[in-house]
């Protein structure tokens, strides 16, 4: 970025601006606000550009990219030049004039980079994370859903716990076939735990075990209760495990729920929700669900 210096205003440019209604998008203002390029005036040796738009008039020092000069402002209308509102390293607000680069010239390079990235598990994890449940993304000419991104990651390596955990989240009410084996959410979370035992994975397994949709036969006798306890032992400050345990311990119609002994005390639903609030911190926005659960439990008590 450089400042264009001159001892006097460039009358040729101002004459051009006054004769032509130069309109251009101002980048750096949301989606780009169209402005009227009004005039340039020099203050000392620094040009100051005045624009008119829906915000009224705005005057800022004008900077140009290396290799450009101030006359390129006349090319704003043919899209070869771009005007942006920027801040210098000193925090000064300026208008910045730069050449508009045709991104199409990088297309072959981008395709090569995408091909290299697509052989990495992390790439597919990131793509899947960006997608919502009902969205698809076009990658290397093919469309992928969130679940398909995680399956692609598994095709590269089946030894990454986070891939199994995220795939499990897409299978809460369904199953699929992987290498001739029927896989559901519970299987995915169990595999994630085998690879890397984390509180979040135990908590997710507990939630999945509590879902009646998962009906595949299994040899283990784990319960949602036990899963949340394992999560708390791994991380006593994991809020979701305390909330999950509290929901299990809430009194059910016609059934007596026995408190459990954990963390050196007998705890029921209220105590678990209170602990969830405590470990979240009062200023944490994510603690809303813990507060809400505690309030409902207290109201029932």
VOBA-1610 file (N, C-alpha, C; in pm, whole numbers, padded with zeros to 5 digits, always signed):
BEGIN
Unk+00085-00118+00000Unk+00000+00000+00000Unk+00089+00124+00000Unk+00060+00222-00087Unk+00138+00345-00085Unk+00044+00464-00097Unk+00091+00577-00048Unk+00017+00701-00065Unk+00069+00771-00190Unk-00022+00825-00268Unk+00018+00895-00389Unk+00044+01041-00354Unk+00162+01089-00388Unk+00197+01225-00350Unk+00198+01319-00469Unk+00157+01443-00447Unk+00158+01546-00550Unk+00143+01680-00482Unk+00189+01783-00546Unk+00181+01916-00485Unk+00051+01986-00517Unk-00028+01931-00608Unk-00152+01998-00646Unk-00255+01894-00686Unk-00383+01927-00675Unk-00487+01833-00716Unk-00473+01797-00863Unk-00509+01675-00896Unk-00506+01632-01035Unk-00635+01678-01100Unk-00627+01791-01170Unk-00747+01850-01229Unk-00806+01763-01337Unk-00719+01685-01405Unk-00768+01597-01512Unk-00862+01491-01456Unk-00826+01431-01342Unk-00910+01328-01282Unk-01041+01388-01233Unk-01035+01503-01168Unk-01157+01565-01117Unk-01249+01608-01230Unk-01189+01651-01340Unk-01271+01688-01457Unk-01343+01563-01509Unk-01272+01450-01511Unk-01333+01325-01556Unk-01447+01283-01462Unk-01424+01294-01332Unk-01525+01254-01235Unk-01649+01343-01241Unk-01628+01472-01268Unk-01742+01564-01274Unk-01825+01544-01401Unk-01760+01496-01507Unk-01830+01477-01634Unk-01896+01339-01643Unk-01847+01245-01565Unk-01899+01108-01570Unk-01952+01067-01433Unk-02067+01010-01432Unk-02127+00965-01307Unk-02065+00829-01271Unk-01950+00834-01205Unk-01875+00712-01175Unk-01934+00644-01052Unk-01994+00528-01075Unk-02051+00447-00966Unk-01971+00319-00953Unk-01944+00281-00830Unk-01866+00159-00808Unk-01899+00101-00671Unk-01888-00032-00655Unk-01909-00091-00522Unk-01792-00059-00430Unk-01823-00027-00307Unk-01719-00004-00207Unk-01706-00130-00123Unk-01599-00205-00143Unk-01577-00329-00070Unk-01540-00298+00075Unk-01567-00395+00160Unk-01538-00374+00303Unk-01656-00317+00377Unk-01772-00307+00308Unk-01894-00257+00371Unk-02006-00357+00348Unk-01998-00472+00416Unk-02099-00576+00397Unk-02083-00640+00261Unk-02191-00641+00180Unk-02186-00702+00048Unk-02136-00605-00058Unk-02091-00485-00017Unk-02044-00386-00113Unk-02151-00286-00145Unk-02140-00165-00091Unk-02236-00059-00113Unk-02196+00022-00236Unk-02287+00044-00328Unk-02255+00124-00445Unk-02247+00271-00407Unk-02139+00336-00454Unk-02116+00476-00417Unk-02087+00558-00543Unk-02106+00687-00530Unk-02070+00781-00635Unk-01933+00838-00601Unk-01837+00818-00693Unk-01702+00870-00673Unk-01702+01017-00710Unk-01691+01105-00611Unk-01717+01247-00632Unk-01593+01326-00673Unk-01491+01328-00589Unk-01374+01410-00621Unk-01254+01369-00538Unk-01135+01416-00583Unk-01011+01396-00509Unk-00952+01533-00478Unk-00915+01553-00354Unk-00848+01676-00313Unk-00723+01641-00235Unk-00619+01717-00256Unk-00495+01692-00185Unk-00487+01777-00059Unk-00446+01713+00047Unk-00418+01782+00173Unk-00271+01759+00202Unk-00192+01861+00179Unk-00048+01842+00181Unk-00011+01760+00059Unk+00054+01648+00081Unk+00092+01561-00031Unk+00006+01435-00036Unk-00102+01434+00039Unk-00185+01314+00042Unk-00320+01338-00025Unk-00355+01251-00121Unk-00487+01265-00184Unk-00597+01213-00092Unk-00707+01285-00088Unk-00824+01242-00011Unk-00940+01228-00107Unk-01004+01114-00103Unk-01115+01083-00193Unk-01247+01103-00120Unk-01343+01167-00189Unk-01477+01186-00134Unk-01577+01101-00211Unk-01655+01022-00137Unk-01759+00939-00197Unk-01895+00983-00145Unk-01999+00959-00226Unk-02136+00982-00184Unk-02213+00851-00193Unk-02292+00824-00089Unk-02371+00702-00089Unk-02490+00716+00003Unk-02553+00604+00035Unk-02668+00606+00124Unk-02631+00657+00263Unk-02502+00653+00295Unk-02453+00699+00425Unk-02424+00848+00425Unk-02441+00915+00309Unk-02405+01056+00295Unk-02269+01067+00229Unk-02191+01169+00267Unk-02058+01186+00212Unk-01953+01127+00306Unk-01848+01071+00248Unk-01738+01017+00327Unk-01608+01054+00257Unk-01516+01112+00331Unk-01385+01150+00278Unk-01277+01079+00358Unk-01187+01012+00289Unk-01077+00940+00353Unk-00951+00955+00267Unk-00833+00940+00326Unk-00710+00936+00245Unk-00719+00823+00144Unk-00661+00844+00026Unk-00665+00743-00079Unk-00528+00676-00090Unk-00526+00545-00078Unk-00405+00466-00096Unk-00419+00381-00220Unk-00306+00354-00286Unk-00310+00269-00405Unk-00211+00155-00386Unk-00239+00043-00453Unk-00152-00074-00444Unk-00021-00048-00516Unk+00081-00121-00476Unk+00212-00108-00539Unk+00200-00132-00689Unk+00263-00045-00767Unk+00260-00059-00912Unk+00144+00014-00978Unk+00054+00073-00897Unk-00060+00147-00952Unk-00040+00296-00930Unk-00114+00376-01003Unk-00116+00520-00974Unk-00259+00567-00963Unk-00274+00690-00921Unk-00406+00743-00887Unk-00501+00750-01007Unk-00444+00754-01128Unk-00529+00763-01247Unk-00615+00638-01268Unk-00578+00527-01204Unk-00656+00404-01221Unk-00796+00418-01162Unk-00823+00524-01087Unk-00956+00542-01032Unk-01059+00561-01143Unk-01011+00601-01261Unk-01101+00618-01375Unk-01148+00483-01429Unk-01084+00374-01388Unk-01118+00242-01439Unk-01210+00164-01344Unk-01265+00232-01245Unk-01354+00164-01151Unk-01477+00107-01220Unk-01524+00178-01323Unk-01649+00136-01388Unk-01632+00017-01481Unk-01508-00012-01525Unk-01491-00127-01616Unk-01449-00253-01542Unk-01457-00247-01408Unk-01436-00364-01321Unk-01292-00414-01318Unk-01197-00337-01375Unk-01057-00380-01368Unk-00989-00330-01241Unk-01059-00241-01170Unk-01004-00181-01048Unk-01107-00192-00936Unk-01059-00209-00816Unk-01147-00228-00701Unk-01116-00124-00595Unk-01221-00071-00532Unk-01207+00026-00425Unk-01259-00035-00295Unk-01177-00027-00191Unk-01214-00087-00062Unk-01194+00013+00050Unk-01269-00008+00158Unk-01249+00067+00282Unk-01165-00019+00374Unk-01046+00028+00408Unk-00952-00052+00486Unk-00901+00029+00605Unk-00822-00039+00688Unk-00749+00028+00796Unk-00601-00003+00781Unk-00518+00099+00800Unk-00374+00077+00795Unk-00329+00009+00923Unk-00201-00029+00928Unk-00148-00094+01048Unk-00155-00002+01170Unk-00169+00127+01145Unk-00181+00223+01255Unk-00326+00249+01294Unk-00418+00181+01224Unk-00560+00194+01258Unk-00631+00307+01185Unk-00563+00372+01089Unk-00626+00481+01016Unk-00717+00426+00908Unk-00837+00481+00897Unk-00934+00440+00796Unk-00901+00508+00664Unk-00883+00427+00556Unk-00846+00481+00426Unk-00925+00410+00317Unk-00929+00472+00198Unk-00978+00405+00079Unk-00857+00343+00009Unk-00874+00220-00039Unk-00762+00147-00098Unk-00798+00105-00239Unk-00716+00149-00337Unk-00741+00122-00478Unk-00647+00010-00522Unk-00705-00100-00572Unk-00625-00216-00612Unk-00675-00271-00744Unk-00590-00345-00817Unk-00639-00413-00939Unk-00731-00527-00899Unk-00836-00549-00978Unk-00926-00660-00952Unk-00870-00784-01022Unk-00837-00886-00942Unk-00774-01007-00996Unk-00880-01105-01042Unk-00863-01159-01158Unk-00953-01261-01211Unk-00921-01394-01143Unk-01009-01436-01053Unk-00984-01558-00979Unk-00983-01681-01069Unk-01038-01667-01189Unk-01041-01780-01280Unk-00902-01828-01319Unk-00802-01736-01315Unk-00667-01775-01356Unk-00606-01873-01256Unk-00664-01878-01135Unk-00613-01971-01035Unk-00687-02104-01036Unk-00785-02120-01128Unk-00869-02240-01125Unk-00788-02370-01133Unk-00691-02381-01228Unk-00613-02506-01233Unk-00537-02531-01104Unk-00482-02423-01044Unk-00409-02439-00919Unk-00502-02485-00808Unk-00622-02423-00800Unk-00718-02462-00697Unk-00761-02607-00712Unk-00779-02652-00837Unk-00819-02791-00859Unk-00710-02886-00811Unk-00584-02849-00836Unk-00473-02933-00791Unk-00466-02938-00639Unk-00484-02821-00575Unk-00481-02817-00429Unk-00596-02899-00370Unk-00715-02887-00429Unk-00830-02965-00380Unk-00804-03115-00393Unk-00740-03154-00503Unk-00710-03296-00523Unk-00614-03347-00415Unk-00517-03262-00378Unk-00422-03301-00274Unk-00491-03308-00138Unk-00571-03205-00108Unk-00640-03200+00021Unk-00739-03315+00037Unk-00800-03357-00074Unk-00906-03458-00065Unk-00853-03595-00025Unk-00723-03609-00012Unk-00665-03735+00035Unk-00631-03728+00184Unk-00678-03623+00249Unk-00652-03606+00392Unk-00782-03618+00471Unk-00777-03691+00582Unk-00895-03708+00668Unk-00944-03573+00717Unk-00852-03485+00756Unk-00890-03355+00812Unk-00972-03273+00714Unk-00942-03286+00586Unk-01015-03213+00483Unk-01162-03252+00484Unk-01191-03383+00488Unk-01329-03430+00484Unk-01401-03403+00616Unk-01328-03407+00726Unk-01388-03369+00854Unk-01435-03224+00850Unk-01351-03137+00794Unk-01385-02995+00787Unk-01502-02971+00693Unk-01504-03039+00577Unk-01615-03022+00483Unk-01747-03066+00545Unk-01744-03181+00612Unk-01867-03230+00676Unk-01915-03138+00785Unk-01821-03082+00860Unk-01856-02992+00970Unk-01925-02865+00920Unk-01889-02822+00798Unk-01948-02700+00742Unk-02092-02719+00694Unk-02129-02843+00666Unk-02261-02870+00608Unk-02367-02888+00715Unk-02486-02836+00687Unk-02602-02867+00769Unk-02660-03000+00721Unk-02753-03054+00798Unk-02806-03188+00769Unk-02863-03199+00629Unk-02932-03095+00582Unk-03000-03103+00452Unk-02921-03037+00340Unk-02793-03007+00362Unk-02713-02940+00261Unk-02619-03038+00191Unk-02577-03001+00071Unk-02476-03078-00002Unk-02367-02983-00049Unk-02249-03040-00076Unk-02136-02961-00122Unk-02075-03030-00243Unk-02040-02952-00345Unk-01978-03008-00464Unk-01827-03006-00447Unk-01767-03126-00450Unk-01623-03140-00432Unk-01568-03229-00543Unk-01472-03176-00617Unk-01413-03252-00729Unk-01520-03305-00824Unk-01623-03224-00847Unk-01728-03260-00943Unk-01837-03349-00889Unk-01831-03387-00760Unk-01933-03474-00702Unk-01999-03405-00583Unk-02125-03440-00559Unk-02199-03382-00447Unk-02188-03472-00325Unk-02166-03411-00209Unk-02151-03485-00084Unk-02242-03426+00023Unk-02307-03514+00099Unk-02380-03471+00219Unk-02284-03474+00337Unk-02330-03426+00451Unk-02249-03431+00573Unk-02204-03575+00601Unk-02299-03669+00597Unk-02266-03808+00625Unk-02167-03864+00525Unk-02185-03829+00397Unk-02096-03881+00294Unk-01954-03827+00309Unk-01940-03705+00361Unk-01807-03651+00388Unk-01735-03735+00493Unk-01808-03773+00598Unk-01746-03854+00702Unk-01716-03995+00654Unk-01802-04049+00566Unk-01774-04180+00508Unk-01650-04174+00418Unk-01634-04062+00349Unk-01514-04043+00267Unk-01390-04039+00356Unk-01401-03972+00470Unk-01289-03968+00564Unk-01255-04109+00614Unk-01358-04190+00640Unk-01335-04327+00684Unk-01268-04412+00576Unk-01296-04381+00451Unk-01234-04457+00343Unk-01084-04430+00336Unk-01041-04318+00394Unk-00898-04284+00399Unk-00833-04347+00522Unk-00902-04338+00636Unk-00851-04400+00759Unk-00967-04428+00854Unk-00966-04547+00910Unk-01070-04584+01007Unk-01018-04573+01150Unk-00906-04504+01167Unk-00843-04495+01298Unk-00845-04355+01356Unk-00940-04272+01313Unk-00953-04137+01366Unk-01083-04128+01445Unk-01071-04111+01576Unk-01188-04115+01665Unk-01292-04010+01628Unk-01250-03890+01593Unk-01345-03783+01565Unk-01434-03815+01446Unk-01381-03887+01348Unk-01462-03925+01231Unk-01577-04015+01275Unk-01547-04117+01357Unk-01652-04206+01406Unk-01754-04131+01491Unk-01707-04038+01573Unk-01797-03961+01658Unk-01894-03877+01575Unk-01841-03810+01473Unk-01928-03724+01390Unk-02019-03807+01300Unk-01970-03921+01255Unk-02058-04007+01176Unk-02173-04057+01263Unk-02144-04088+01388Unk-02250-04133+01479Unk-02361-04031+01492Unk-02325-03904+01491Unk-02427-03798+01504Unk-02521-03795+01385Unk-02480-03852+01271Unk-02568-03855+01153Unk-02653-03981+01149Unk-02636-04071+01247Unk-02704-04200+01244Unk-02796-04222+01363Unk-02844-04114+01424Unk-02926-04129+01544Unk-03054-04207+01518Unk-03105-04202+01397Unk-03230-04273+01366Unk-03215-04362+01242Unk-03093-04406+01214Unk-03073-04488+01095Unk-02949-04576+01111Unk-02929-04659+01011Unk-02814-04748+01007Unk-02759-04745+00865Unk-02636-04790+00847Unk-02580-04801+00713Unk-02480-04915+00709Unk-02441-04952+00591Unk-02348-05063+00571Unk-02208-05009+00542Unk-02111-05054+00620Unk-01971-05018+00598Unk-01891-05147+00587Unk-01839-05171+00468Unk-01758-05291+00442Unk-01832-05419+00481Unk-01962-05424+00452Unk-02040-05545+00479Unk-02091-05558+00620Unk-02069-05455+00705Unk-02117-05459+00843Unk-02223-05350+00863Unk-02330-05385+00930Unk-02433-05286+00961Unk-02387-05202+01080Unk-02387-05072+01061Unk-02332-04979+01160Unk-02441-04881+01203Unk-02452-04857+01332Unk-02545-04756+01384Unk-02466-04657+01470Unk-02538-04562+01531Unk-02472-04458+01609Unk-02394-04516+01726Unk-02453-04616+01794Unk-02387-04676+01910Unk-02253-04735+01870Unk-02251-04808+01759Unk-02126-04867+01711Unk-02022-04758+01686Unk-02065-04647+01624Unk-01972-04538+01593Unk-01911-04478+01719Unk-01996-04452+01819Unk-01945-04393+01942Unk-01854-04490+02018Unk-01889-04618+02016Unk-01803-04718+02081Unk-01667-04725+02012Unk-01668-04716+01881Unk-01541-04717+01807Unk-01459-04593+01839Unk-01525-04478+01849Unk-01454-04355+01883Unk-01388-04367+02020Unk-01459-04426+02115Unk-01406-04443+02252Unk-01288-04539+02252Unk-01294-04643+02171Unk-01182-04737+02162Unk-01056-04667+02113Unk-01073-04573+02022Unk-00959-04505+01963Unk-00908-04391+02050Unk-00997-04321+02116Unk-00958-04206+02198Unk-01067-04178+02300Unk-01047-04223+02421Unk-01151-04211+02524Unk-01165-04065+02568Unk-01278-04006+02534Unk-01306-03867+02570Unk-01445-03857+02632Unk-01462-03758+02718Unk-01590-03739+02786Unk-01703-03717+02686Unk-01678-03641+02582Unk-01782-03612+02483Unk-01831-03739+02415Unk-01740-03831+02386Unk-01778-03954+02318Unk-01863-04043+02410Unk-01826-04050+02539Unk-01906-04127+02634Unk-02046-04065+02649Unk-02051-03933+02652Unk-02180-03865+02666Unk-02269-03893+02544Unk-02210-03888+02425Unk-02286-03917+02304Unk-02335-04061+02302Unk-02250-04152+02350Unk-02292-04293+02357Unk-02410-04309+02452Unk-02406-04240+02564Unk-02518-04245+02658Unk-02648-04198+02596Unk-02641-04088+02521Unk-02760-04037+02454Unk-02814-04138+02353Unk-02722-04200+02279Unk-02763-04295+02177Unk-02822-04422+02237Unk-02767-04467+02350Unk-02822-04586+02416Unk-02964-04562+02466Unk-02994-04436+02495Unk-03128-04402+02542Unk-03229-04388+02431Unk-03184-04401+02305Unk-03274-04388+02190Unk-03323-04526+02149Unk-03452-04547+02152Unk-03510-04679+02122Unk-03493-04720+01977Unk-03453-04625+01890Unk-03439-04657+01748Unk-03319-04747+01723Unk-03221-04746+01816Unk-03102-04828+01797Unk-03129-04968+01852Unk-03156-05063+01762Unk-03202-05196+01804Unk-03108-05308+01761Unk-02988-05276+01714Unk-02895-05381+01673Unk-02855-05463+01796Unk-02847-05598+01784Unk-02807-05681+01898Unk-02664-05653+01938Unk-02637-05646+02068Unk-02501-05622+02116Unk-02478-05699+02246Unk-02352-05729+02270Unk-02316-05812+02384Unk-02302-05734+02513Unk-02269-05605+02503Unk-02242-05527+02624Unk-02370-05491+02696Unk-02355-05457+02823Unk-02469-05421+02906Unk-02459-05276+02956Unk-02390-05192+02881Unk-02376-05052+02922Unk-02512-04983+02926Unk-02527-04892+03021Unk-02649-04812+03031Unk-02614-04666+03009Unk-02712-04583+02973Unk-02686-04439+02961Unk-02629-04380+03090Unk-02679-04429+03203Unk-02631-04384+03333Unk-02480-04404+03345Unk-02434-04525+03314Unk-02293-04556+03325Unk-02208-04472+03230Unk-02260-04447+03111Unk-02186-04367+03013Unk-02160-04226+03066Unk-02262-04165+03125Unk-02244-04031+03178Unk-02149-04030+03297Unk-02153-04133+03377Unk-02061-04143+03490Unk-01917-04156+03440Unk-01895-04239+03337Unk-01762-04251+03279Unk-01714-04115+03226Unk-01806-04040+03162Unk-01770-03908+03108Unk-01728-03814+03220Unk-01801-03817+03331Unk-01771-03729+03444Unk-01639-03767+03509Unk-01609-03897+03515Unk-01480-03940+03571Unk-01364-03890+03485Unk-01385-03888+03353Unk-01280-03838+03264Unk-01267-03686+03272Unk-01380-03619+03284Unk-01381-03473+03290Unk-01494-03426+03381Unk-01464-03401+03510Unk-01568-03358+03605Unk-01634-03226+03568Unk-01575-03151+03476Unk-01631-03021+03435Unk-01705-03028+03302Unk-01736-03149+03255Unk-01807-03162+03129Unk-01957-03147+03153Unk-02009-03030+03118Unk-02147-02991+03149Unk-02252-03088+03096Unk-02236-03130+02969Unk-02339-03214+02906Unk-02356-03347+02976Unk-02247-03400+03036Unk-02259-03527+03109Unk-02343-03510+03234Unk-02327-03397+03304Unk-02408-03371+03424Unk-02555-03353+03386Unk-02581-03284+03274Unk-02719-03266+03228Unk-02780-03401+03190Unk-02701-03483+03117Unk-02751-03615+03077Unk-02781-03702+03197Unk-02696-03697+03299Unk-02719-03776+03419Unk-02841-03725+03495Unk-02857-03593+03497Unk-02974-03535+03563Unk-03104-03580+03499Unk-03107-03588+03368Unk-03229-03630+03298Unk-03263-03776+03329Unk-03159-03858+03343Unk-03182-03998+03377Unk-03238-04011+03519Unk-03193-03921+03607Unk-03232-03929+03748Unk-03360-03852+03780Unk-03422-03792+03679Unk-03548-03722+03705Unk-03657-03823+03740Unk-03741-03792+03837Unk-03851-03884+03875Unk-03942-03912+03756Unk-03974-04038+03735Unk-04064-04079+03626Unk-04199-04117+03686Unk-04303-04101+03608Unk-04439-04131+03655Unk-04448-04276+03702Unk-04484-04293+03827Unk-04505-04426+03883Unk-04377-04503+03912Unk-04261-04437+03897Unk-04135-04505+03922Unk-04050-04426+04022Unk-03981-04499+04107Unk-03892-04436+04203Unk-03750-04438+04146Unk-03687-04322+04145Unk-03550-04311+04094Unk-03457-04295+04213Unk-03363-04384+04225Unk-03270-04383+04338Unk-03151-04293+04306Unk-03114-04199+04394Unk-02996-04116+04372Unk-02871-04203+04359Unk-02769-04150+04299Unk-02644-04225+04284Unk-02533-04156+04362Unk-02433-04234+04400Unk-02321-04180+04475Unk-02208-04152+04376Unk-02180-04025+04357Unk-02077-03984+04264Unk-02012-03857+04313Unk-01884-03848+04290Unk-01809-03730+04333Unk-01824-03708+04483Unk-01822-03819+04557Unk-01824-03819+04704Unk-01955-03769+04765Unk-02064-03778+04690Unk-02194-03742+04749Unk-02307-03809+04673Unk-02422-03822+04743Unk-02542-03876+04681Unk-02607-03766+04598Unk-02639-03797+04474Unk-02691-03694+04384Unk-02815-03742+04311Unk-02913-03651+04304Unk-03032-03673+04224Unk-03030-03576+04107Unk-03143-03562+04041Unk-03150-03475+03922Unk-03114-03331+03956Unk-03169-03278+04064Unk-03146-03138+04098Unk-02998-03113+04123Unk-02933-03204+04196Unk-02791-03187+04226Unk-02706-03193+04097Unk-02746-03279+04005Unk-02672-03290+03878Unk-02686-03163+03794Unk-02809-03111+03787Unk-02829-02987+03712Unk-02756-02871+03778Unk-02757-02867+03910Unk-02685-02761+03981Unk-02535-02769+03951Unk-02483-02893+03945Unk-02341-02909+03912Unk-02312-02865+03768Unk-02408-02892+03678Unk-02391-02848+03538Unk-02382-02697+03530Unk-02466-02628+03607Unk-02461-02481+03611Unk-02328-02435+03668Unk-02284-02503+03773Unk-02161-02464+03841Unk-02039-02476+03748Unk-02028-02588+03675Unk-01910-02608+03590Unk-01916-02522+03465Unk-02037-02478+03424Unk-02049-02391+03308Unk-02004-02250+03338Unk-02033-02203+03457Unk-02004-02064+03490Unk-02123-01978+03459Unk-02156-01881+03544Unk-02278-01799+03526Unk-02276-01713+03400Unk-02157-01682+03346Unk-02150-01595+03229Unk-02149-01673+03098Unk-02143-01804+03105Unk-02136-01887+02985Unk-02274-01900+02923Unk-02287-01852+02797Unk-02416-01857+02729Unk-02464-02001+02709Unk-02368-02095+02697Unk-02406-02234+02675Unk-02466-02298+02799Unk-02465-02227+02913Unk-02520-02284+03037Unk-02672-02268+03045Unk-02734-02208+02942Unk-02879-02184+02943Unk-02955-02315+02961Unk-02913-02421+02889Unk-02984-02548+02901Unk-02973-02604+03041Unk-02858-02582+03106Unk-02841-02630+03243Unk-02933-02555+03339Unk-02940-02424+03323Unk-03030-02343+03408Unk-03176-02383+03386Unk-03212-02404+03259Unk-03351-02440+03229Unk-03387-02575+03291Unk-03297-02672+03279Unk-03322-02804+03337Unk-03334-02796+03488Unk-03248-02714+03549Unk-03252-02698+03696Unk-03384-02635+03739Unk-03428-02534+03664Unk-03553-02467+03699Unk-03671-02563+03690Unk-03677-02644+03585Unk-03787-02740+03569Unk-03785-02843+03680Unk-03665-02893+03714Unk-03654-02993+03820Unk-03698-02937+03956Unk-03660-02813+03984Unk-03699-02749+04109Unk-03850-02728+04115Unk-03909-02697+04000Unk-04052-02675+03994Unk-04129-02804+04021Unk-04072-02918+03978Unk-04137-03046+03999Unk-04120-03096+04143Unk-04014-03049+04208Unk-03979-03101+04341Unk-04084-03062+04446
//
